[in-house]
Amino acid sequence: MLLIRVDDPSPRAQYALKHLLGRMTGWSMEFATSEEEFRSTTLPKLRYGARADANDPALVLHASGALAPTGNVLEEPSLGMEAGIPILYPSSAGDDPVAGTFYLLSRCEEFLATHHDVHGRLPSDAHFAVRHGFEQLPVIDHWMWRLVGALRARFPELPEPTTTYRHVMTVDVDNGTMVLGRPGWKQAGTIVRGLIKGDLAEVSTRVRVLSGRAPDPFDRYDRLVQLTRSGQVDRLIAFLLMRGEGAFDHASDHRHALMRKRVVEMDEAFDVGLHPSYASSADHAIAKEDRARLEGIVKHPVRINRQHFLRWRFPGTLAYLNDQAFTEDHTLGFSDRPGFRAGTCTPFPWYDLEHERETDLMLWPFAVMDSALHDRMGMGPEDAARTMCAVSDAVRAVKGTFVSVWHDRFLSGYAAWRGWPEALNTVVAHARS
């Protein structure tokens, strides 16, 4: 048990401390309700504030004031460096990892953002971590281990944290199938365009699939089932897009027999989540319909979510998900690079800044995505595999959760995506070695 005293208490300070020294460590912890309780205890203890007493063995952690009721954590923090790790709110009295944790986890910068890209997202290069060059480090996890070292040096009875490294593989099923489950007019148009371009191999593939003489190139979901049943990943989640209309939604018909069969098979083998369509972040009626379509196949409430194109309206999308009893959201990551968008590789509960409260919605930050490496950074499968393995090593160093993102088209190995199934095998083997 660790007892904590916050000299200037606030919901924000309690949220950050609960995450840093409770959820991340696995320790039991409580907040002292009075100075007398704190001073008289024989438990290991930490004071978050400015007071120091030579007669009190408590570890004192300097509070910058950013999380005080009169503070303004929405202001961008100052930045320093200690032992090669960035620190926030540095001063002669020390830095403030509690306020730094809150700033990064609460997504203050997205709460205040006025500039967005063409998809309505905060541009990656506008993020505080990217602008200051530390997005490749899970800094909050490093801060936790530094705090753990200081506390255990003072209170040896504190146990080793229970956190363990794990690999959570996630797959965005944006297409479902490549050929089957598409309207006839689309099939005909695609074949005609292939003939005009002289791409006879593509035309031949589509004709053979439609005639039943070849499997659909994207129908490789048995490999995902095998991955999880053989224990090669610690957890696997497939996010299903349920809409195929419009410029950005390309899913096959959710009523098609083959895709319905594959969704049921995946749901029996591992977790299945919703990949709500492009317009859903602005139109909750569409989001509800997308969810109903998936729940009509899996026959149980869908509680896991990742926004298509990583589009969310902050904080509106998360408030909606929380209100609709979703328990996990996996949208938090970069669309154009690897890295730690919230400064951590550990899942954490969303903090609702509008209502000053911790919610039940857990945010699972991902660290790297195949399409970011290929589409935005120009990497082939071999370079991408090396990059993903290096990211997994950075997560392993802090015993965090390595969340990787893949897409069905890459895992098909078809045409432009040749070599990517082998890249997946490399990353999976490395991540569990």
Rosetta blueprint (number, residue, H / E / L):
1 M L
2 L E
3 L E
4 I E
5 R E
6 V E
7 D L
8 D L
9 P L
10 S L
11 P H
12 R H
13 A H
14 Q H
15 Y H
16 A H
17 L H
18 K H
19 H H
20 L H
21 L H
22 G H
23 R H
24 M L
25 T L
26 G L
27 W L
28 S L
29 M E
30 E E
31 F E
32 A L
33 T L
34 S L
35 E H
36 E H
37 E H
38 F H
39 R H
40 S H
41 T L
42 T L
43 L L
44 P L
45 K E
46 L E
47 R E
48 Y E
49 G E
50 A L
51 R L
52 A L
53 D L
54 A L
55 N L
56 D L
57 P L
58 A L
59 L E
60 V E
61 L E
62 H E
63 A L
64 S L
65 G L
66 A L
67 L L
68 A L
69 P L
70 T L
71 G L
72 N L
73 V L
74 L L
75 E L
76 E L
77 P L
78 S L
79 L E
80 G E
81 M E
82 E E
83 A L
84 G L
85 I E
86 P E
87 I E
88 L E
89 Y L
90 P L
91 S L
92 S L
93 A L
94 G L
95 D L
96 D L
97 P H
98 V H
99 A H
100 G H
101 T H
102 F H
103 Y H
104 L H
105 L H
106 S L
107 R L
108 C H
109 E H
110 E H
111 F H
112 L L
113 A L
114 T L
115 H L
116 H L
117 D L
118 V L
119 H L
120 G L
121 R L
122 L L
123 P L
124 S H
125 D H
126 A H
127 H L
128 F H
129 A H
130 V H
131 R H
132 H L
133 G L
134 F L
135 E L
136 Q L
137 L L
138 P L
139 V H
140 I H
141 D H
142 H H
143 W H
144 M H
145 W H
146 R H
147 L H
148 V H
149 G H
150 A H
151 L H
152 R H
153 A H
154 R H
155 F L
156 P L
157 E L
158 L L
159 P L
160 E L
161 P L
162 T L
163 T L
164 T L
165 Y L
166 R E
167 H E
168 V E
169 M E
170 T E
171 V E
172 D E
173 V E
174 D L
175 N L
176 G L
177 T L
178 M L
179 V L
180 L L
181 G L
182 R L
183 P L
184 G H
185 W H
186 K H
187 Q H
188 A H
189 G H
190 T H
191 I H
192 V H
193 R H
194 G H
195 L H
196 I H
197 K H
198 G L
199 D L
200 L H
201 A H
202 E H
203 V H
204 S H
205 T H
206 R H
207 V H
208 R H
209 V H
210 L H
211 S L
212 G L
213 R L
214 A L
215 P L
216 D L
217 P L
218 F L
219 D L
220 R L
221 Y H
222 D H
223 R H
224 L H
225 V H
226 Q H
227 L H
228 T H
229 R H
230 S L
231 G L
232 Q L
233 V L
234 D L
235 R E
236 L E
237 I E
238 A E
239 F E
240 L E
241 L L
242 M L
243 R L
244 G L
245 E L
246 G L
247 A L
248 F L
249 D L
250 H L
251 A L
252 S L
253 D L
254 H L
255 R L
256 H L
257 A H
258 L H
259 M H
260 R H
261 K H
262 R H
263 V H
264 V H
265 E H
266 M H
267 D H
268 E H
269 A H
270 F L
271 D E
272 V E
273 G E
274 L E
275 H L
276 P L
277 S L
278 Y H
279 A H
280 S H
281 S H
282 A L
283 D L
284 H H
285 A H
286 I H
287 A H
288 K H
289 E H
290 D H
291 R H
292 A H
293 R H
294 L H
295 E H
296 G H
297 I H
298 V H
299 K L
300 H L
301 P L
302 V L
303 R L
304 I E
305 N E
306 R L
307 Q L
308 H H
309 F H
310 L H
311 R L
312 W L
313 R L
314 F L
315 P L
316 G H
317 T H
318 L H
319 A H
320 Y H
321 L H
322 N H
323 D H
324 Q L
325 A L
326 F L
327 T L
328 E E
329 D E
330 H L
331 T L
332 L L
333 G L
334 F L
335 S L
336 D L
337 R L
338 P L
339 G L
340 F L
341 R L
342 A L
343 G L
344 T L
345 C L
346 T L
347 P L
348 F E
349 P E
350 W E
351 Y E
352 D E
353 L L
354 E L
355 H L
356 E L
357 R E
358 E E
359 T E
360 D E
361 L E
362 M E
363 L E
364 W L
365 P L
366 F L
367 A L
368 V E
369 M E
370 D H
371 S H
372 A H
373 L H
374 H H
375 D H
376 R H
377 M L
378 G L
379 M L
380 G L
381 P H
382 E H
383 D H
384 A H
385 A H
386 R H
387 T H
388 M H
389 C H
390 A H
391 V H
392 S H
393 D H
394 A H
395 V H
396 R H
397 A L
398 V L
399 K L
400 G L
401 T E
402 F E
403 V E
404 S E
405 V E
406 W E
407 H E
408 D H
409 R H
410 F H
411 L H
412 S H
413 G L
414 Y L
415 A H
416 A H
417 W H
418 R L
419 G L
420 W H
421 P H
422 E H
423 A H
424 L H
425 N H
426 T H
427 V H
428 V H
429 A H
430 H H
431 A H
432 R L
433 S L
